[in-house]
Amino acid sequence: MKDRSTEAERARARAAEAEEERLVRAVLDEFEARREARRPLERSWELNMNFLAGNQYCDIGPAGELEEEQPRFYWQSRRVFNHIAPAIDTRCAKLARVRPVMSVRAATGEESDMRTAKIAADVLHSVSEECALDDAVSRATAWSETCGTAFYKVYWDARGGKSREGGQPEGAVCVAALSPFEIYPQDLACERVEDQPSIMHVRAVPVQEIREKYGLSVAEEDIDEFSFTPRAASSNDVGGSGAALHTVRRGCAKVIEYYMRPNEAFPNGRLTVIAGNRLAYCGDLPYVNGENGARTYPFVKQCAVPLSGAFFGGSLIDRMIPVQRAFNAVKNRKHEFLNRLTMGVLAVEDGSVDTEELLEEGLAPGKVLVYRRGSQPPRLLSADSMPGEFQTEEERLLDEFILVSGVSELSSTTQNRTHVTSATGLQLLIDLDDTRLAVTTDSIRRAIKQIGRFILRLMRQFAGHRRLLRMAGDGRRAEWISFSASDLSSDDVVFETDVDETSSPSKRRSLLYELVSMGLLAGEDGKIPAETRSNLLEALGFGGLDGSHGLLPLHKNKAAEENRRLLAEEVSVDRYDDDAVHIAEHTRFLLSDEFRRHEEAKERFTAHLRGHEEQARRRREETAR
């Protein structure tokens, strides 16, 4: 009986092992098929990276690989005059100002929804600082400007965050910027991430990290960082092209995360992780980060130039490469012509001189040239002057750079060839440059907005109870906020972004000065209210100058706490209360929809308001004496 049970266990083990091998092979075969289908796109991305770095004498050969272009003649000049790099640098500098401030809008005007929205906004700001969201956006923007597309992965790191009392980490949300080389969609014609049937995230991971995370021992390989194929340890290029950007990750193994969208067979989706050639994980999608509690991919896409009917976007480098090739050719031919003018072309009769010596030393000043008696002495061929077509074509190509890149000389080199001298006209030119970036800035804003949703949903799923987060409070002081996962409801929050992210800080300050001078921020008595003054100084960057800035939010918080206590008990008026602030906060709560469910507390609120009014009257009388 025991032998039969042991044999049955062995049979089940063999069946499980065979099923695991079948699953691993199916995932690896699917990856190879997607990699082959996307190979032309990868080569175009590598070409863009080489042109941006200055390696501009390479192209995609007939075999579909990156190859170095050979000069037609050995004497041809092959210098690079890189105008792509400054154009991309200028675009990245402008896009670096696109950092919309995310806030959370309550579903209704009730106090409970307002309080939930404020907690969610505080959590969002704190987590964004902890996971270095701005740095991730900068890295992703550099990838999207180079290759056309970049991705963010918003995931939960169980080993991150602060340690609890038992020494276990409490976990943290992480936001990673991914290159397009790491993402393999199933359908290259499907534009939206959430509409893809499945997505693969492939990366080269050190074997030590695989051992710590998955408990698997896998063989080390030298993996190409772009195509994720094993390569020889001495190989640093593609097909001998000399593309130095194509490097090899050593001591790593390939990790494939295969995400499947929820479907009829898998209602919660499917995630299969292959480390090396072994199965590391197979189960449901881990994150409840979709709409209405659904599970979806943890990826967010950002494009420089979205393309219709294509998952990956386009880059402006694609458009600038032909212009850059033509510009390099014109400049090099121009320099060759100048060399002929200065060095000359020597005509020598055959056998009249030692040609090898002449080729080696040339015609140095003061050189004694000995030639055969009776033969013609060497002479320099006359050269024409520099043709004007060189200068005309060079200027035409520079104008074409501006047209294609969308970056004018006013933004990149501060030169103004438009002969516009008025401040209004110059500002219109600058605004025109910002308008050309509207498509890219909209993509960045949508990506950041989606990242904010994912952050709140992950915190709601994993934060647990009584979690503390540090954030910058009023008056730029550090504050700790306490919340539970139940306080974060993604169903009643909406993210709002600034409508003018591309405007400079100086423009916003000038607008605030105009509002103050016009008196639009003053109250009925002609003075600026204390709350408005505090917000104004904070917006101008001088929040610490207002002495009352730290007291106003404290009085508001105390009044809000009294509102909750008054629903159940009597609350006395304290001597140090700011009566005007308390009266305004209590009155606002009395007029809210939430108070309609607590009509029995109306007498307590009325008595409390009467206490504040009496205290305010006594203070006015004492001041009048």
Summary of the structure (lengths in Angstrom):
residues: 625
radius of gyration: 34.3
end to end distance: 104.8
largest distance: 128.7
contacts: 1751
relative contact order: 0.11
helix: 48%
strand: 16%
